[in-house]
Amino acid sequence: MLALADDGLKDAATGVRGWSRKADVGFQPIGRRLFYLAVNRKVDGKQTADLTLERWTGEAEAPFTPATVEDLGRQEATPAAR
């Protein structure tokens, strides 16, 4: 059995924990705590998506933040989860 981390937001009714972040089109880890998140939107009646590069923070209220130049320049390999 795999024990899950006791992190993130906690649903009072179920006790289930996790994080909330919209990425309804896609979610791709690329290493060093960096992820591409894709979010749907509509432009002139046509479906499209916005792709952003974000860094995992592990914070319950804000699990991701936009990646910075410093994030891209990191040489050390760090795990995707804290």
Secondary structure as UniProt FT lines:
FT   STRAND          9..10
FT   TURN            12..14
FT   STRAND          17..18
FT   STRAND          26..31
FT   TURN            32..33
FT   STRAND          34..43
FT   TURN            44..45
FT   STRAND          46..56
FT   STRAND          64..66
FT   HELIX           69..73
//
